[in-house]
Amino acid sequence: MSTPNPGKTYHSIIIGGGHNGLVCAATLARAGKSVLVLEAAAELGGAARTREFAAGFKVSAGAHLLHALPGELIRDLDLVRHGLSFSAQAIPSHALRADGGSLRLAERKLDGSDISAADAAAYTRFSETMARYAAALLPILHMVPPRLVAETWAQRFEFMKLAWQIRRMGRQDMRDLLRIIGMNMYDLLDEYFESESLKGALALDAVLGAEWGPRAPGTVLTYLYRLAGMAGGMGVAQPAGGMGAVCNAIAKAASLAGAELRTSTRVRRIAVENDRACGVELESGEVIRAEHVISNADPRTTFLSLLGPAHLDTGFVRKVHHLRASGRAGKLHLALTGLPSFKGLATTALGDRLLIAPSMNYLERAFNPSKYHEYPTEPALEISLPTVRDSSLAPTGRHVLSAVVQFLPYDNGPDRDDNRARCLQAILDTLERHAPGLRGLVTAAELLTPWDIEQEFGMAGGHWHHAAMGFDQFFFIRPVPGAAQYRTPMDGLYLCGAGCHPGGGVMGIAGRNAALQVLRGEK
Amino acid sequence: MQTSERPPVYRQPLLTTPFFECYEPLIETRAFRQWSGYNTLTVFSSVEHEYFAIRNTASLFDMSPMIKYQISGPDAEAYLNRLVTRDVRKLKTNRVTYTMWCDDNGHVIDDGTIFRLGKTKFRLCTAERQLDWFLYSAIGFDVQIEEITQNIAALALQGPTSCAVLKKMGLVGVEKLKPFEIGIFKEPGFEIMVSRTGFTGDLGYELWIAPQHARALWDALMAAGEARGIRPIGFGALEMARIEAGLLLPDSEFVNAEFTLRVNRAHTPFELGMDWLVDMEKGHFNGRRALLQQRKEGLKQCLVGLEVDGKKPAIDALIYDSKDGRNRVGATTSAMWSPTCKRNLAMAMLVAPHFSSKKELWAEIYIKRELVWQRRMVPCRIVERPFYSPERRKLTPPNDR
């Protein structure tokens, strides 16, 4: 495919057709701007892609459950009309145990045979409290971060609004939120609950996709952040047709609004003229000009590979260089001849969200080896069997198991193939303990380690949030100071990916905010 | 195990330079000071005598502790061009340039000299170590950076008879070296790199050799310079000469931007009056965008040269815009009575608009006489820098003396 209009100068070129890039494209195109999206892969979607991993078996290649796509984005971009539908919404979670016990965690309601009355009551109290705190954080999630050094009254007002948001919670909630927000999930859950299984399941939510175990400070922040994402949406949901269907709907919205979408088009570098980004040069050598270049790639790739340090100041390069972006989440895909049976889990619950993290110590032990670039022998898993509710993903009667695997090291060493194979066996062993006979159902298996994720989706470091979430890479300093308002030190160059606020997860807010910043910059 | 086997560095916290044993017998004061880990001399015998050696005869200053980095590789030129404020592409082989380098805010980290030794080989000399910054600056460039301070011994030979001393020593054609030019000589029996550079604003050369030839070079210089008034000097005399020459000293005129803790304590090259060092047209370099912004907004402060009435140096003096001392407009950074100019000189950082004012300013000078302090408000005015720049500094070939 070549450019329909050679020599044309676009309003914006978006590097990368992931969900954020597509939301950004749709937003700009709907504002009447000429937009070109360039995706290196053959398909749009980035890591939010539905992909065939074995003949006839399809799966969401990255995140497999939607929890943070805001309702307003769905409405604004008319995604339902463009084909977005859900196989299930408000999906409950089940904390599995190898001894056959299991808990069902739904919004504010906990069920389980061996749950004490105290834990049941505490769960309601915990859920309600955390929901209030998450609601207070929700506006932060959606806004363009203010500049840390406020220079105008409008910027100061943004800060005052934030402070007011926290203050209006009332003295007791405010005090408690400020107490716990820097804490670790391990200690917080010990304050509320007795059940190891319950604590393990809740702690897994805090560290899903993260690079730390539940004892690390800042894990309460990541938990509240996840809840805040959910506060605006439909709970945990499974998009029909996998995550790729979400991107297809956004792509359709963008395309109908006039955006041009080109796949199999890899950008070699961002072109610079008179100290301003003026377009891109493709791998093919073709140069395409634009007034704005918006990168959906991760910050390290954007700045150090596509733009190049020569166009940046050393201090800024140093910050990007030190960005924590080493992924520790892996992805497991299994093609199954039939449905497995998990101990203590009703067959009607097989389509729900299944968690293997039977205690916080289990989770912490699964995390420990990754600190030393080693693989866990008993990993923690977030499992989904999408084919239970969506038969389009596998041949009739067959099924797919998709699992997020915590915590795998970023392993680019010479033994990585052997290590991956060994790790896959360890995961299958873990699954077998919870679902005897599962091994016998497996006809194809694929394990993506953070290194594989880097290779496949081009995320430097293999972190599917592009940059780890934590106080040091949060809000007005995400990804790094000097690039936290979707703008960069290079005029005309913007960021719109998960490396920006509000971070990873299929949210699309970074894409929308980046588009708004581009439009704002023109006024 | 015998303790005497230990390397000397453990027994001696401060290192001595390769020349130390050559001049040790000439030290009368034992007034040492530390410079980048080495023991160096503040004064050998008398600051005044040593100062006049710089201006009237020939002086030898041991600058071996000067930090030297070798920068080489295919991207060495591009790397340096992004690092510093001047256009390194214009620097020809066997030439030296004085430059500064800034952080992202355009604030000066340090200044120094770049020697171009080949197409892809440079040497960068600076007063303090900053390998950390240089290595971070190397991300994305095919370049090797190596600190070679200990591999090279260096002497500054400065003063009106310096060229004659080198000629007498047998360096054929040394008089043809233009300011900031480099020559390699082999006449003394070993290789010696001579650059016509210095920190005195006078005719002078800097001599760079392998450390094992330190004794031979020292003896040859002292012998060749005997009839031309050569003498070793310390920091005290050098400091006088550098103020007269209007040159900047880190921690006097500016603080390394990487070390400042408070906001607005670092300075841009513009604020130091070094606009001529900044090439805005050469493409991107560290701090360029911030400097462009500052150029647009205008300066809030700037370093100037002052001539102060009277003879008392305006050391650490506050500057006012009227004699009543109500409105402070700045402070001096360096000050001295100049024996050569016969003027009372100072450099001062003044706030806008006073750094471009033609009006009289007032320096608040404190003088202690037999333990009694007196406060004087002394008129002063902005004058051009350098305060002293003799014709011989640039004349090629220099006059024979």
Interface residues (C-beta under 8 A of the other chain):
Chain A: D275 L304 G308 P309 A310 H311 L312 D313 T314 G315 F316 V317 R318 H321 G482 P489
Chain B: A78 R82 L83 D103 D104 W133 Y136 S137 I139 G140 F141 H284 N286 G287 R288 R289
